[in-house]
């Protein structure tokens, strides 16, 4: 595979889709780059899962002291909104169709995003049934791509990806696209790893949280991408439109995308990577 770069874009909330996605689409269109979007297909939250997820998340993510205060304040505001005024993201079908019409992948990310902190097998099955149904109601076909919230992973989740017939998924660790195994048996889907991230935090957001200027944020992110492509031949990172799709982080993202284009890196969507892998491995 020629040196390649892929961008994963997670749509977690209504604000992601309504306010951040249009900016990201305009940027990608300007540089003729295709990406892989993954959207929550139902509600932003419900009372039980919002309480569980927001409290645990605030304790789990370690941020610089000043940023942490801002993040906690923002999290509590978001907590209150999702608790009392949750919105159904899939009602923005026009924007979801626009993503597809412009040539990008659109996979599913969850039905209720906040269920995905230590989900049970029962909840996983419920999530898959609901998010697939919601996707079908808009596109009259089943989704072929899935990315788990919080990079949640388990053997049960891997089995469900195969059971529901997905072509590709993104939640396992790795350096390049690969065919996962369970008990030495190969699965039918292809995993596309995000190999540039800081746990659950995208690099642009991570470096911004260190108090760096937007130029410095872009420079450090570009350095990671160039290093990964130089050493590995493939780099994949991810963003959330509600952060990197809005100023001031949009400035850093623009610099990164411009660099990708100027370097002449081959940009591939996750669907293209999965199909390329299957063709190379001669997998039906």
Secondary structure, DSSP 8 states (H G I E B T S, - for coil): --SEEEEEEEE-SHHIIIIIHHHHHHHHHHTT---EEEEE-SBS--HHHHHHHHHHHHHH----HHHHHHHHHHHHHHHHHHHHS--BGGG-HHHHHHHHHTT-EEEEEESSGGGGSS--HHHHHHHHHHHHHHHHHHHSS---EEE-GGG---HHHHHHHHHTT-SEEE-S--SS-B--EETTEE-SSEE----B-BTTB-HHHHHHTTT--HHHHHHHHHHHHHHHHHHHSEEEEEEETTTTTSTTHHHHHHHHHHHHHHHT-EE--HHHHHHHHHHHHT--
